[in-house]
Amino acid sequence: MTMRSALKKNTVVFLPALAGLAMMGLVGCSAAGSQAAEADYPSKPVTFVVPFAAGGPSTVTALAFASCLEKGLGQPFVIENQPGASGGLAMQEVSSAKPDGYTLTLGTNGPLVMNPMINKLNYGIEDFTSVGVMAQMPTVLVVGEDSPYESADEFFAAAEKHPGKLSVAIPGATTSAAIELKRLSDEYDIEVTAVPAVGNAEMTTSLLGGHVDALFITDHQDVQSRIDEGSFVPLAVSSPERAGWYPDVPTLAEQGFPELVNAVSVFGVVGPKGLPDAVVSTLEAELQTCSADPAVIKQVGEMFIPEQFSGAGALDEIFADMQDLYEPILGQK
C-alpha cells in the first residue's frame, strides 16, 4: 500500500469521528452561550403585551409593575396594548414568540383560560409559562346615580320579572364576568342582556351615557373614585366575602347566588412555553419585590395586591383551577 492510499484510508476512517467531536463542541458552545444569555437576563428591552385596550385596571397594573421591574432589572419593560378577539390576538402572538424572556404578557382569566375554550384558537394555557401574580380584583355590579334600582334585591327582582330587559355591560365576551352572567341565567333563571365592551373606559361611558342599565365591572381605583363621587352606585361584589373597602355592599352569594363567586380577575405575568428556569426565577424574584414596593401598591391599590405573593407554581394552579371550573360550564366536558 502506498503512503497516499494509506492516508486516504485513514481519512475515511477518522473524519466522522472528527466531525462528531466538532459537533459536540458546537453544541457545548451553544449550550454555554444560552446559559450565559440566561445569566445576563435581561440584556435588552423586554416587551410586555397587554391583551386589552389602553386604560383600565390591566394597563394600570402592567405599567406599575413594568416600571418597578425596569428599575430592578436595569432594562426597559415596554408596554404594548394589543386588543382584539377578546385578547386572543395578543395571546396568540406571545404563545408563538421565542421563549427567551423578552416577550411577556399579562395573563388573566378570559384571554388565557376561557377564550380558547369558547373559540377555535391556536393556543391554550399549556402554551404558556407562569411567572407570578401581580393583582387580584373582584367584579362589582354597579348602576348609575339616577338608576331606579337602589339595591341588588331590586335589580335582580326586576331582571327576574322582565327576562332580558335589563342590559349589563361586561369587560369582554369571554371574561369571568360574562360567564357568571351566563350562570345567573342557566342556574338561577335570571336573564339579563350582556353587552361586551373592550374595557372599563368604554363600560363607564356606556353607563354614564344611559346606554346600559348596569355594569359588571372589574373593580379598581377608577371605579372606586366613581363610587366615592356618587356617579356609580355599587349593588353587589363577586368575591366570596364582602370587600373590606365596600363593607356595606353584599356579595352575590348573600343575594341568593352562592355559586357566583368566581368573577375575580387575576392578573399574572406569563411568557411563552419553554421559558428557561433561570429567566423565570429572575422575573419571579423581582416580581415579588415589586409586590411590596410602595409605589406599585399606591398605583395599583393596596387592596388588589395579595399580602402573600404567589409565584409561578401558584399561578399555574390558579389557572388550572379556573379551567377545571369552567370546562363543564362551557360544554367542554
VONU-338345 format. One line per field, with one value per residue (C-alpha): z, y, x; residue in three letters; residue number from 1. Coordinates in Angstrom, 3 decimals, padded with zeros to 6 digits. Layout:
N
w: (Z	...)
v: (Y	...)
u: (X	...)
code: (Ala	...)
pos: (NUM	...)
//
This chain:
333
w: (000.000	-000.938	001.566	-000.378	-000.230	003.456	004.152	002.105	004.069	007.390	006.299	005.583	008.992	011.139	009.536	011.025	014.459	013.997	012.714	015.776	018.088	016.226	016.554	020.252	020.567	018.738	020.910	024.001	022.901	022.053	025.459	027.205	025.188	026.061	029.756	029.649	027.960	030.635	033.385	031.892	031.502	030.685	028.411	026.177	026.382	027.279	025.539	027.907	025.983	027.495	025.673	026.211	025.084	026.842	030.117	032.781	035.553	033.319	031.850	035.206	036.786	033.921	033.937	037.688	037.677	034.434	035.908	039.001	037.022	034.834	037.857	039.432	036.335	034.527	031.168	029.773	030.061	027.189	027.443	024.224	024.309	021.728	021.974	019.633	019.619	023.364	023.965	021.563	019.143	021.817	023.442	020.096	019.372	022.747	022.597	019.331	020.455	021.199	024.825	025.894	028.328	026.016	025.189	028.173	028.666	031.250	031.677	033.039	033.156	029.894	027.220	028.719	030.081	028.721	025.277	023.964	025.304	023.536	020.281	017.967	018.688	018.253	021.908	025.361	028.896	028.180	025.703	028.394	031.289	034.504	036.432	039.224	040.320	040.172	041.344	042.014	041.526	042.169	039.826	041.039	039.902	039.719	038.451	037.755	040.292	038.545	038.419	039.785	041.465	044.887	045.916	044.457	045.612	043.486	040.475	040.432	041.136	038.061	035.988	037.046	036.264	032.855	031.347	029.083	029.552	031.757	029.996	031.757	030.241	030.766	030.013	027.068	025.891	027.241	030.714	034.096	034.316	031.090	032.231	035.629	033.978	031.859	035.031	036.522	033.686	033.464	037.175	038.654	035.707	035.902	032.473	031.661	028.325	028.437	026.434	025.835	025.883	025.279	028.767	031.800	029.941	027.345	030.036	032.065	029.040	028.322	031.806	032.154	028.707	029.630	027.078	029.635	032.936	034.886	034.743	035.934	036.035	037.246	040.419	040.515	041.793	038.913	039.831	043.477	042.524	040.664	043.673	046.023	043.878	043.526	039.766	040.397	042.976	043.942	044.369	044.819	044.619	043.140	045.806	048.246	051.131	051.323	050.218	053.163	051.229	050.468	053.870	053.144	049.711	049.789	047.854	045.128	047.390	050.052	047.427	046.975	044.304	046.258	043.121	041.676	043.461	040.648	038.740	040.217	037.727	038.369	036.631	036.288	034.329	031.809	028.896	026.068	026.814	027.436	029.252	030.852	034.589	035.163	033.462	035.394	038.669	037.893	036.979	039.838	042.460	041.106	040.795	044.470	045.351	043.272	045.022	048.221	046.587	047.999	044.583	042.969	045.824	045.603	041.842	041.723	045.050	048.306	048.387	044.995	045.641	047.719	051.026	050.287	046.953	044.609	042.280	039.198	040.759	042.483	039.305	037.406	039.974	039.804	036.035	036.164	038.747	036.537	033.604	035.675	036.871	033.500	031.208	032.314	032.200	028.669	027.482	027.141	029.420)
v: (000.000	003.421	006.250	008.147	005.283	004.772	008.433	008.212	005.150	006.823	009.916	007.846	006.221	009.289	012.115	011.060	010.963	014.414	015.693	014.274	015.948	019.217	018.952	018.208	021.306	023.396	022.037	022.714	026.258	026.783	025.494	027.603	030.630	030.033	029.686	032.862	034.711	033.498	034.514	038.024	038.333	040.863	042.354	044.267	045.753	043.423	043.700	043.346	042.768	043.727	041.968	044.861	048.436	051.092	052.331	050.388	048.151	045.833	048.666	050.420	047.182	046.393	049.907	049.875	046.545	047.247	050.430	048.564	045.632	048.104	049.701	046.367	044.601	047.528	047.205	048.850	046.904	048.305	048.039	047.204	047.206	044.733	044.436	042.245	038.908	039.177	039.141	036.269	038.211	039.179	035.759	034.075	036.345	035.715	031.947	031.787	034.139	032.933	031.690	033.829	036.180	039.174	038.805	038.557	039.220	039.977	036.652	036.725	034.600	035.490	035.618	032.861	030.333	030.861	032.282	029.055	027.058	029.203	029.947	027.860	029.311	028.061	028.273	027.088	027.530	024.728	027.041	029.488	029.619	031.233	033.678	035.085	037.051	040.839	041.579	040.143	042.235	041.337	042.311	044.819	045.213	048.956	051.203	054.937	057.541	058.017	054.310	053.240	050.285	051.126	047.604	044.282	042.859	045.387	044.876	041.085	041.185	043.369	041.108	038.068	039.759	041.039	038.487	040.077	043.618	044.862	045.365	044.865	045.879	043.415	043.673	041.258	038.251	035.659	037.031	035.642	038.358	037.134	033.523	034.400	036.239	033.150	031.072	033.559	032.638	028.914	028.125	030.746	031.560	035.278	036.639	039.953	041.108	041.125	043.918	043.185	046.145	046.469	047.708	049.767	053.069	052.035	050.479	053.677	055.740	053.342	053.658	057.407	057.859	055.811	053.075	050.229	049.680	048.422	047.380	044.153	045.791	044.849	046.813	049.308	052.737	054.457	052.538	053.452	057.114	056.960	055.332	057.942	060.817	059.168	058.562	054.786	053.012	049.551	046.830	043.649	042.222	038.906	037.865	035.022	037.533	041.215	043.511	045.369	048.644	048.150	046.930	047.733	046.102	042.493	039.646	037.875	034.822	036.817	037.725	034.060	033.118	031.067	029.776	033.205	033.943	033.417	036.702	037.735	038.862	037.503	039.467	037.483	037.635	034.810	034.063	031.545	027.844	026.804	029.920	028.966	028.282	030.890	033.552	032.550	032.672	036.121	037.534	035.787	037.167	040.696	040.434	039.518	042.535	044.778	043.409	045.015	048.254	051.255	052.959	049.865	049.379	053.002	052.858	049.518	049.757	048.083	046.016	044.454	043.167	039.973	040.186	036.852	036.718	033.861	032.750	030.563	027.353	029.081	030.920	027.622	026.196	029.245	028.983	025.186	025.527	028.073	025.707	022.860	025.132	026.497	023.478	021.873	025.220	025.912	022.425	021.206	018.186)
u: (000.000	001.364	001.612	-001.070	-003.556	-002.845	-003.592	-006.785	-007.878	-007.153	-009.046	-012.131	-011.905	-011.320	-013.302	-016.666	-015.132	-013.621	-016.948	-018.674	-016.194	-016.682	-020.460	-020.120	-018.007	-020.583	-023.396	-021.342	-020.635	-024.296	-025.405	-022.790	-023.863	-027.501	-026.696	-024.631	-027.503	-029.921	-027.500	-027.258	-031.040	-032.286	-029.652	-032.086	-035.611	-038.487	-041.853	-044.809	-048.036	-051.403	-054.284	-056.709	-057.161	-055.116	-056.522	-058.343	-057.016	-054.985	-052.926	-052.521	-051.310	-048.948	-047.471	-046.901	-045.092	-043.215	-041.770	-040.635	-039.192	-037.328	-035.679	-034.819	-033.510	-031.936	-033.692	-036.852	-040.113	-042.170	-045.958	-047.800	-051.598	-052.909	-056.708	-058.704	-060.547	-061.172	-057.435	-056.852	-054.650	-052.163	-052.083	-051.542	-048.582	-046.983	-047.537	-045.584	-042.792	-039.279	-039.198	-036.260	-037.984	-038.072	-041.782	-044.116	-047.812	-050.421	-052.190	-055.711	-058.867	-060.572	-057.869	-055.746	-058.243	-061.752	-061.138	-059.524	-062.495	-065.070	-063.267	-061.099	-057.683	-054.148	-053.204	-054.215	-052.885	-050.411	-048.650	-047.532	-045.089	-046.301	-044.121	-046.293	-049.352	-049.471	-053.015	-056.462	-059.592	-063.234	-066.040	-068.633	-072.225	-072.882	-075.675	-075.733	-076.750	-080.113	-080.929	-084.321	-082.592	-081.194	-080.253	-079.246	-082.579	-084.468	-082.217	-082.489	-086.215	-086.708	-084.455	-086.446	-089.758	-088.613	-086.171	-083.564	-084.842	-082.018	-078.683	-075.366	-072.024	-069.174	-065.420	-065.471	-067.441	-065.007	-064.369	-065.318	-067.961	-069.569	-069.588	-071.024	-073.921	-074.485	-074.575	-077.041	-079.387	-078.622	-078.630	-080.951	-083.236	-082.476	-081.667	-080.020	-078.637	-074.842	-073.185	-069.463	-067.072	-063.338	-062.573	-063.541	-063.414	-065.983	-068.169	-068.108	-069.114	-071.970	-073.409	-072.971	-074.499	-077.548	-076.847	-076.896	-078.661	-075.670	-072.031	-070.454	-067.058	-063.584	-063.013	-060.186	-059.306	-061.112	-064.266	-063.810	-063.458	-066.783	-068.402	-066.956	-068.241	-071.669	-071.838	-071.600	-073.748	-072.439	-075.056	-073.016	-069.496	-068.422	-065.926	-066.707	-066.709	-067.528	-064.743	-063.266	-063.377	-067.105	-068.332	-071.983	-072.092	-073.353	-071.817	-073.750	-073.690	-075.533	-078.123	-079.008	-076.464	-073.909	-072.200	-071.453	-068.182	-065.688	-065.732	-062.407	-059.758	-056.290	-053.533	-050.331	-047.101	-046.685	-044.395	-044.271	-043.978	-040.387	-039.250	-035.898	-035.941	-033.234	-035.318	-038.450	-036.524	-035.122	-038.527	-040.317	-037.918	-038.160	-041.955	-042.135	-040.007	-042.280	-045.362	-044.094	-042.944	-044.884	-045.056	-046.569	-049.016	-050.134	-050.613	-052.461	-054.254	-053.308	-056.485	-055.740	-052.215	-052.335	-050.465	-048.809	-047.023	-047.972	-045.191	-045.012	-046.326	-049.236	-050.234	-050.196	-052.613	-054.890	-055.281	-055.647	-058.425	-060.173	-060.006	-061.442	-064.252	-065.282	-064.835	-068.138	-069.948	-068.768	-069.658	-066.083	-066.566)
code: (Met	Thr	Met	Arg	Ser	Ala	Leu	Lys	Lys	Asn	Thr	Val	Val	Phe	Leu	Pro	Ala	Leu	Ala	Gly	Leu	Ala	Met	Met	Gly	Leu	Val	Gly	Cys	Ser	Ala	Ala	Gly	Ser	Gln	Ala	Ala	Glu	Ala	Asp	Tyr	Pro	Ser	Lys	Pro	Val	Thr	Phe	Val	Val	Pro	Phe	Ala	Ala	Gly	Gly	Pro	Ser	Thr	Val	Thr	Ala	Leu	Ala	Phe	Ala	Ser	Cys	Leu	Glu	Lys	Gly	Leu	Gly	Gln	Pro	Phe	Val	Ile	Glu	Asn	Gln	Pro	Gly	Ala	Ser	Gly	Gly	Leu	Ala	Met	Gln	Glu	Val	Ser	Ser	Ala	Lys	Pro	Asp	Gly	Tyr	Thr	Leu	Thr	Leu	Gly	Thr	Asn	Gly	Pro	Leu	Val	Met	Asn	Pro	Met	Ile	Asn	Lys	Leu	Asn	Tyr	Gly	Ile	Glu	Asp	Phe	Thr	Ser	Val	Gly	Val	Met	Ala	Gln	Met	Pro	Thr	Val	Leu	Val	Val	Gly	Glu	Asp	Ser	Pro	Tyr	Glu	Ser	Ala	Asp	Glu	Phe	Phe	Ala	Ala	Ala	Glu	Lys	His	Pro	Gly	Lys	Leu	Ser	Val	Ala	Ile	Pro	Gly	Ala	Thr	Thr	Ser	Ala	Ala	Ile	Glu	Leu	Lys	Arg	Leu	Ser	Asp	Glu	Tyr	Asp	Ile	Glu	Val	Thr	Ala	Val	Pro	Ala	Val	Gly	Asn	Ala	Glu	Met	Thr	Thr	Ser	Leu	Leu	Gly	Gly	His	Val	Asp	Ala	Leu	Phe	Ile	Thr	Asp	His	Gln	Asp	Val	Gln	Ser	Arg	Ile	Asp	Glu	Gly	Ser	Phe	Val	Pro	Leu	Ala	Val	Ser	Ser	Pro	Glu	Arg	Ala	Gly	Trp	Tyr	Pro	Asp	Val	Pro	Thr	Leu	Ala	Glu	Gln	Gly	Phe	Pro	Glu	Leu	Val	Asn	Ala	Val	Ser	Val	Phe	Gly	Val	Val	Gly	Pro	Lys	Gly	Leu	Pro	Asp	Ala	Val	Val	Ser	Thr	Leu	Glu	Ala	Glu	Leu	Gln	Thr	Cys	Ser	Ala	Asp	Pro	Ala	Val	Ile	Lys	Gln	Val	Gly	Glu	Met	Phe	Ile	Pro	Glu	Gln	Phe	Ser	Gly	Ala	Gly	Ala	Leu	Asp	Glu	Ile	Phe	Ala	Asp	Met	Gln	Asp	Leu	Tyr	Glu	Pro	Ile	Leu	Gly	Gln	Lys)
pos: (1	2	3	4	5	6	7	8	9	10	11	12	13	14	15	16	17	18	19	20	21	22	23	24	25	26	27	28	29	30	31	32	33	34	35	36	37	38	39	40	41	42	43	44	45	46	47	48	49	50	51	52	53	54	55	56	57	58	59	60	61	62	63	64	65	66	67	68	69	70	71	72	73	74	75	76	77	78	79	80	81	82	83	84	85	86	87	88	89	90	91	92	93	94	95	96	97	98	99	100	101	102	103	104	105	106	107	108	109	110	111	112	113	114	115	116	117	118	119	120	121	122	123	124	125	126	127	128	129	130	131	132	133	134	135	136	137	138	139	140	141	142	143	144	145	146	147	148	149	150	151	152	153	154	155	156	157	158	159	160	161	162	163	164	165	166	167	168	169	170	171	172	173	174	175	176	177	178	179	180	181	182	183	184	185	186	187	188	189	190	191	192	193	194	195	196	197	198	199	200	201	202	203	204	205	206	207	208	209	210	211	212	213	214	215	216	217	218	219	220	221	222	223	224	225	226	227	228	229	230	231	232	233	234	235	236	237	238	239	240	241	242	243	244	245	246	247	248	249	250	251	252	253	254	255	256	257	258	259	260	261	262	263	264	265	266	267	268	269	270	271	272	273	274	275	276	277	278	279	280	281	282	283	284	285	286	287	288	289	290	291	292	293	294	295	296	297	298	299	300	301	302	303	304	305	306	307	308	309	310	311	312	313	314	315	316	317	318	319	320	321	322	323	324	325	326	327	328	329	330	331	332	333)
//
